[in-house]
Amino acid sequence: MKKDDLRLGDSVFVLCRNPHTATATLIQEAEVVSHPEKEGDKALLLHDMYYEFAEDDAVFSSIEEAKHVYQEIYDED
């Protein structure tokens, strides 16, 4: 999903990599909120921290969609 497709207050699901363990990726729920430092812009609120959107962010509108992509990328079966 692109940032322009999201509205403030939307709940989304994000594929998050653990920065300490390259092989650990989780699906986390985040909220689309107003960017605290850039008026009129949106950010993701995840674990009480704000994250700017990037072009390559893996953001999905449903847990099912996130799981499907996760399985395509990480499942070896």
Buried (B, 14 or more C-beta within 10 A) or exposed (E): BEBEEBEEEBEBBBBBEEEEEEEEBEBBEBEBBBBEEEEEEBBBBBEEEEBEBEEEBBBBBEBEBBBEBBEEEEEEE
